[in-house]
């Protein structure tokens, strides 16, 4: 089948299992003049496996600005380029935005190949309750920022990446903020020790009490009654600042037109 030729290709690579790559991706990586990659050592292992001889050039978040002129000069000379990340689809929590923007602005053609992504692999095998979700990339590190994110998206399934060194701390912060809610957690997707668990946070923390290894994808499930949960969060915030139950009921009923008695009764339940 005849294929349209592009100047610049965004090519997904396997997220774990080296065989998870498309025939077209292999063909493109063989045909382009060179491959821009995060880590040449990582990419070279993939190229060796598929007997791809194309030259690699490093391109990562620390040198992407200085590489722009080089790439534009190569394209101007008629060369074609493929962009890959260490694993998965480039531009999904990986560098690439700077060069893609410049290439498009300079009139060169760009295309992206379909392929591996930890988010889609994860979401395709867990119960979601709804097709709606919000993906925020890597979740912030600070407790304040984590709390802000999970409360902001309390009414939506929230998907994020995290490291094995931080995920248990992250789950504890979420539990303290939104209670012992249900989450799905996956590690080592497509690899030998792949594991996907859907359970309450406390059970997952207990399961991994000895520690956890592997790349992490996690989803925090939306609250079934987000409006009630939002009220509970407001009550807890005020009580954490030292307000009494009666004071809380007066403040929230005045600000949001709620029943003072209902707010008071809800406040009594929030410890």
N, C-alpha and C positions, 0 to 999 in steps of 0.2 A: 504494500500500500504506500503510495506516495506521501511523503511527509513535508509539511511546510518548514522551511528553514528560518531559524531565528538567530539573532545576534547573541542573545544572552539567555541561558537556561537555568532555571531554579530546579534543582534535582534532589528529591528526597532520598535518604539512605536508610538502611535498617536501624531500628531502635534497639535491637538486641540480637535477634536471629539473623545471621548474615545472608540467609536465603530470601529474606523479605525485601526484595528489590525487583522492580519491573524489568521486562525485556527491553522496553523503550529506554529506561534509565541507563541500562548497560550500554545500549547502542549510542546514546547521546554522549556518555562519558568517553567512549572510544573515538567519537567523531570530532569533538571540539578540539580547539588548539591548546587550551589548557584549562585546568580546574582550580577554582578559588576555594580554599577550604580553611576551616578553623585551625586544625592541627594536621600538618602534612603526614605525621607519623600514623595517626589514626586512620586517615583516608587511605594511606598507602596500603594498609592491611586489606582493605576492601578491594582496592584496585588489583593487588596481587592475586587475590582469590579469583577474580574474574579475568585475569590476564589482560588488564587494561594498562597500556603503556603511556597514557597521556601525562604530560608534565603537571605537577602541582605547584601552586603558589599560595603562600599563607595569606589569609584574610580573616582578621578577628577584630574584636571591639577595640583593641589597643592600637591597631594600625590602619583601621578602615578609612580614616580621613586621608592619610598619605597615599593609600592605594588607588584612590579615585582617579587621579591624573594618569596613572599607569594603565588602568583598565580602559579609560577613554582613548588613550593613544593606541592601544592594541586593537580596539574595535574600529578605530578610524583607519587602521591599516588592513582591515578586512578579516581580522581574526574573530573567532567565536569563543565564547567563554561559558563554562558551567559553574554554578555556585552550589556547594554542598556544605552541610554542617557535620559535626561529628556523628550525629545520630538524628534521624527524623527529618522533618521538613524545615528547610531554612526559613528564617523570618518568623518562626513560631518560637519565641523566646531565644532566638539566636540572632547574631549580627547579619546585616544585609540591607537594612533600610537605607542607609546613606548611599551606597553604590547604586541600588535600584532607582532611587529618586533621581540621581545624576544621569544615569543611563537613559531613563525615559525622557528627561528634560532635554537631552541632547539628540533625541530623535531615533534612538536605536530600538529595535524590537526585542521584547522580553516575553517569555512564557514560563509557566510553572507546570511541572509534571505531577500527576497524582501519585501518592505513595504513603509511606509509613508516617504515622503521627501517634504519639502516646495517648493523646486526648481521645481520638476516635477509636483506637483499640480498646481503651478503657470503657468509654461510654457505651460501646456496642455490646458489652457483656454484663452490664449491671442493671437492676431494676431502677427506673428513674421516676415513675409516676407521672412524668410530664416530659415533653420534648424540649421544653424551655430550660436553658441553663446559662450561667455566666462564667466565662473562663477568664481568670485574672493573671495567668502566667504564674510566676513564682510568688508565693504569698510573702508579705513583708516579714521582717525579722522581729521587730519590736512588738511587745505585748499590746501596746496602745494601738498600733496600726493593724494588727491581726484582729483585735476586738472591733475596731471601726469597720473593717471589711465584712466580717461575718454578721455584724448587726445591720449594716447597710443592705446586704443581700439576703436578709432573713426570709423574704418571701420567694426566693428563687434558688434552685439548685446551684450551688457554688462550687466550681471546679478549679483546682490549682495544683501546681507542682510544689514539692518541698524536698529537702535533702533528708537522708536517713539520720543525720546528726541532730536535726531540728524538729522532725515531724511529731515526736512524742510530746515535746514541749508545746508545739502548736496545738495539738489536740487538747492538752490540758487547759490552754488559754481559751479555746472554743468552748470547752465544757464549763468553765467558770463563767463565761459570758452568756451562753445560750442554753446551758443545762446539758443533761446527759442525752443528747439527741443522736439520731442515726446518721452515720457516715459510711461511705464506701472508700476503701483504701486498697490500692494496688501497688505491688512492687515487682521488679524484675520482669516486666511484661515481655513476652515472646521468648524469654530465656528459660533455662532448665528449672530454676526455682521460682517460676512465676507464681504469684499468690494474690488472690483478690478476696477481700473480706468485706461484708456488709453487716454492720451491727451497731449497737450503742457504743459511744465513745469509751465508757468505762470498761466494757468487755474487750475492746480492741487494745486499750492500754494494758489490761491484765494479760492479754495474749502475747503482747510484745514486751512484757516487763523485763526480759533479759536483753532487750535491744532489738534493733531492726536493721537490715542491710538492703541495699539496692536503691535504684531510682524510684521515686515516689510520685504517684498521682492520686489525688484525693477528691472526693465530692462530699460536701456538707449538704444534707437534704433540706429543702425548704420547709419552713414551719407550716403545719396544716392549717393553723389559724393565725396568719401573720399579724392581723390587727390586734388580737389579744396579746400576742408576743411583743408587739411594739409597745403596748401599754406597760407590760411587765418590765421591759427594758428601761422605760422612762421612770417607772417607780423605783427600780433598783438604783438608777443613777442618782436620783434625789436622796434616797435613803443612805447611799454611800457617802453623800455629802453632809449627812447628819440630820436631815429633816425627819420629823416624826410622822406617823401614819396620818394623823389629822391634817398636818401641814401639807403633806403630799396630796391628799384628796382635795384640799382647797386650791392648791397651785394648779394641778392638772385639770380639774373641772373648770377652772377659770380660763385657762389657756386654750383648751380644746373642746369646750362645751359638753363635757362628759358629766354623767351623774356622780355627784359628790359621794353618795353612799356606795355606789358600785366601785369607784376608785378606792375608797377606804377599805372595803371588804377585800379587794384584790391586794391592796398594800399589806394587809394583815397576813396574807398567805406568802408574801415575798420575804424571805429571811435573808 
